[in-house]
Amino acid sequence: MSRLIDRRFTVVLPDKTFNLVHDESAALRSSPNEKDDNGTERFVFGFKDLDNSGDEGDLKSAVAVYNVSRDVNALNGEKGDLHIASVFLRESESRIHRGVAVSTETGDVQNISKLREICYKYGINTVFRATPINTAVDNCEGAKNECMRVTPLNSENWTTLHDKGDNFRRDSTQQSRSVVIENKKFCPVFQDLPRARYIIEKCAGWMKEARELLEIFDENVPQKMDLEELKKKMKFKFIVVEGLDAGGKTTLTKNLETELSAKRFSTPPPQTQHLRKHFDDLPEIIRRAYYALGNYIVAVDILKTCQEKAVIMDRYWHSTTAYGIANETSSTDIPQEGHWAYDWPADLLTPDLVLFLSVSEEIRQIRMKGRGGESTQEEKHLKKDRLFRERLYLAYKRMRNPKCTEIDASGSMEKVLELAREEINKLN
């Protein structure tokens, strides 16, 4: 990732979706119930790699976007006076559709100075101030929050891309859809092996961990494999347990392993586990491609094991996909029920049953405290963002072929095991 610091990324402008000024207002305004739009400064960061074109350049730009998002969030601390959200970018100006919007208190020189440092760190040479338009202005017709004006930040230390402000209007005639999910180039949902591998291959030229992942994959997954014929040899059941952290997955999978004399698997598999920390600190499309390849690796082992005994799996494709969707959408543009994003990959081994453990957030937090240790970034996100948890739950609920069978995991270990046993017995 250090190579990216030497590259030059230019900032491009947001268009159409307007997360910056309306739908995500609760997350963007410093005090949404007390301040109006004039009480907040908003800055827009979008990226395209000036040195590369094509898919490799897109992925490098995505890493730059992710780095800025991470560093801005790290500035917040307890005060939390910087707010960040995603914006989408005009395809004509950018080879990456995703950008970053940051808001801070008007006149907060310290925050603006920190934002400058982040931009310099990643070689960003243009920054824009975004201002919501409350009434019809120039050629931008619409009510409050329908329009915004984007102007270069006035500073002698910054070069600019545009000499004057540009007005953008939200397109309210189209149904809200996630630009990221609908664009196969950037979508973090992987429904076949070739696309997941392609993303990692495009990173291999500048990321040694990607090269190592591909080597491990090739050592563990045959180039030619007749999935349907291998499935016919499976004599025992393949059961997956899904759910949020501290939902009871580990306890249940261990209990089922004993009760069914099964073998327990998890994802990512042991072969790629040591690379997890690296890929968890990358944009969603690269991160989920890593988990997707892990799913195909573990599937090979499961096909063999199920010839001799049952398999209990702690997370699988549903988890990889649900988190990808929840991280890359908002509450207004998450794919609706029946969307292709919830369909199982045709070339990946399908489980006989997927159990989803549901538990209240209060109970989940109590269990998290009992675990001890340092929380992952994913867990911190779950704890902080109620809307993210809701999107994650919706994504799990909308999965199909196979669907997730929900069971209440708020009770005792014995009760949860009993409920799981009832669902497993239905398979016979």
VOKE-223996 format. One record per residue (C-alpha): residue in one letter; x, z, y. Coordinates in steps of 0.02 Angstrom, whole numbers, plus 50000, padded with zeros to 5 digits. Layout:
REM residues N
AXZY ...
***
This chain:
REM residues 428
M500005000050000 S501475002950116 R501734984150134 L500094982850226 I500744993050372 D501884978750423 R500464966150426 R499434961550579 F497554963750569 T496454958050711 V494784965750752 V493184955550741 L491434959150801 P489864966050714 D488264956150695 K486474957550629 T486424973650529 F486684985750674 N487055001350573 L488035005650730 V486515008050841 H484955011450741 D484695014550554 E486165026350531 S485915035250698 A485895052550620 A487645049750554 L488305041450711 R487695052250854 S488615068250890 S486965077250915 P485525065550872 N484155077450929 E484905081951096 K485905067051159 D485405049251197 D486475033951169 N487345036251337 G488145052451273 T489195043951141 E490665032051141 R490675019450999 F492145009050945 V492104994650822 F493494990350700 G493354974850591 F494784966250504 K495484949950446 D497224947350379 L498124935150493 D499474931650365 N498414927350214 S496844917650175 G495774917450020 D495324931649903 E497014940449911 G496884941450100 D495104947850084 L495654962149973 K497094966750088 S495884967150233 A494734978250131 V496184990350105 A496484990750293 V494644994750324 Y494705008550195 N496295016050268 V495545017150442 S493935024850374 R494925037850277 D496065042450422 V494635044050546 N493675055250427 A495235065850404 L495255069350592 N493565077750590 G494005095050528 E492735108650559 K492175102150729 G491615085550659 D491545076950829 L492045059950762 H490745050350664 I491015035050558 A489885022050479 S490035004550411 V489594988850507 F489524970950447 L490454956350522 R490104938150560 E490774927250421 S491344914450548 E492514927350625 S493064937050473 R493504934250293 I492924951850255 H491134956850291 R491494975250306 G492104984550458 V492135002050530 A491165009550675 V491755025850752 S490825036350880 T491455050950984 E490895061151134 T490975051251296 G492585054451388 D493425063551244 V495175057551285 Q495935066951139 N494865057851011 I495175041051092 S497045044551086 K496925048550901 L495985032450869 R497385022950956 E498665030850841 I497695025550687 C497545007750750 Y499405006650789 K499795013550616 Y498904999150530 G499424985550650 I497724983050732 N497874973750897 T496104973950966 V494774987250988 F493014985251056 R491824997451138 A490024995251078 T488594999851196 P486755000151144 I485614990151260 N484004999151302 T483064984651382 A483114965651378 V484784959851448 D485374942051477 N484954931951322 C484694947051212 E482834950351199 G482194965751114 A481704983951129 K482844998951130 N484144998750990 E483764980450954 C485324974751047 M487084980251087 R488494974151197 V490264973951130 T491714973751254 P493604975451233 L494254992951266 N494974992551441 S496774998051423 E498424990351472 N499114995551304 W497904984851205 T497834966151186 T496104958451182 L495244945051081 H493814941551203 D493794941251393 K491984946651412 G490684956551319 D489604948651186 N487794953351154 F487164954750976 R485364956350921 R484714963550760 D483804950750654 S482184959950617 T481364945050532 Q482344946950370 Q482154960550240 S483584972850245 R484844968350110 S486604974350078 V487814960750131 V489134968350018 I488064968949861 E487384951349888 N489114943849913 K489954941949744 K491664941349828 F491524959549883 C490184966949771 P490784982549676 V489564979149533 F490434970449387 Q489324961849259 D490664952849163 L492494955249118 P493214939449201 R492694944749376 A493364962549358 R495004956049292 Y495104943049431 I495014956449566 I496444966249487 E497464950349464 K497284946649650 C498034963749687 A499464961949562 G500594952449682 W500714967249801 M500214982249693 K501274987849545 E499854998749480 A498764983149463 R500124974649361 E500264989849249 L498374990449225 L498354972349169 E499764975449046 I498834990248971 F497234980148960 D498084965748869 E498864977948745 N497174985648702 V495874971748715 P495984956048606 Q495874939548699 K494524933448581 M493244945648514 D491544941848437 L490544956448507 E488954952648411 E489854951648244 L490784967848277 K489164976648325 K488454972448154 K489824983148075 M489334998548175 K488505010848054 F488315025548174 K487535028448345 F488375026448514 I487675038748642 V488165040248827 V487895055448938 E487795052249126 G487525063349277 L488345070449433 D489855081849429 A489415099449369 G487805092749295 G488245098549120 K488965082549045 T490545089948973 T489635104648893 L488305093548816 T489515080348751 K490565093948668 N489015101748588 L488405084748526 E490135080748460 T490035096148350 E488215094348299 L488345075848253 S490125076648184 A490475063248313 K491995058048414 R491965060748601 F492585047648725 S492665047248915 T493065035049053 P494315030749116 P495125030648943 P496775039648908 Q497735023148919 T497325021149105 Q496965039149157 H498655041049245 L498185026749365 R496545034749418 K497205044049570 H497945028049640 F496385017349618 D495235031149680 D496105029349848 L495685010849866 P494145001149927 E492615001549816 I492804983849748 I494584987249684 R494155004849628 R492654999249525 A493634984749451 Y494854997749383 Y493435007749304 A492644991749237 L494234986949143 G494285004649074 N492525002349006 Y493054986748910 I494604995648842 V493615010548777 A492274998948706 V493554991748584 D493945009348519 I492085013548506 L491724997848404 K493005003648276 T492505022048277 C490645018748253 Q491035011148084 E491475028748025 K490575041248137 A489465042848290 V490185041948466 I489725052848615 M490305045748782 D490535055348945 R490055041849075 Y490125023049052 W489525007349144 H488025015849225 S489155028049315 T490385014649371 T488955004449443 A487905018349518 Y489355025149621 G489835007649677 I488075004249738 A487855021349821 N489515019849913 E489215002249977 T487405003250035 S486335013150155 S484625020750124 T483835005150199 D484744991550101 I485044998849928 P484484985749799 Q482674987649748 E482074990449571 G482264974649467 H483804968649562 W485144960049458 A486414973649505 Y485564985449381 D485714973549232 W486934977749092 P488424965849067 A488144953748924 D489954955048865 L490064974248860 L489574985048711 T487834992448741 P487495010748695 D486005015448585 L485485029048708 V485965034348885 L485515052148935 F485495056349120 L485655075049158 S484695079849314 V484945096449402 S484515103349574 E485885102949707 E485805121849721 I486185124249537 R487505110549540 Q488435119249682 I488395135849590 R489165127449439 M490475118849548 K491035135649618 G491185142349442 R492365128249396 G493705132849523 G495105120849567 E495175107649703 S493665096649733 T493865077849720 Q493455066549867 E491935060649769 E491315078549749 K491585082249934 H490545066949974 L489165072649856 K489115089849935 K489115083750114 D487955068750109 R486165071250050 L485735052850078 F487205047749968 R486555058949828 E484845051049846 R485555033449835 L486575038349683 Y485055045549595 L484015029949637 A485375018549568 Y485405028149403 K483495027849392 R483425008949420 M484655004549281 R483924994249140 N484344987048969 P484725000948932 K483865012649053 C484385030649084 T483325043448992 E483215058449108 I483245076149043 D483175092549140 A484895100649132 S484485115849239 G484135127049089 S485275135348963 M486535125848858 E485405128348707 K483885121248798 V484835105948860 L485505102748685 E483735104148615 L483085091248740 A484515079548699 R484215081748514 E482385076748535 E482885060348619 I484225056548488 N482995059548346 K481885045948419 L483245033348375 N483025036148189 
***
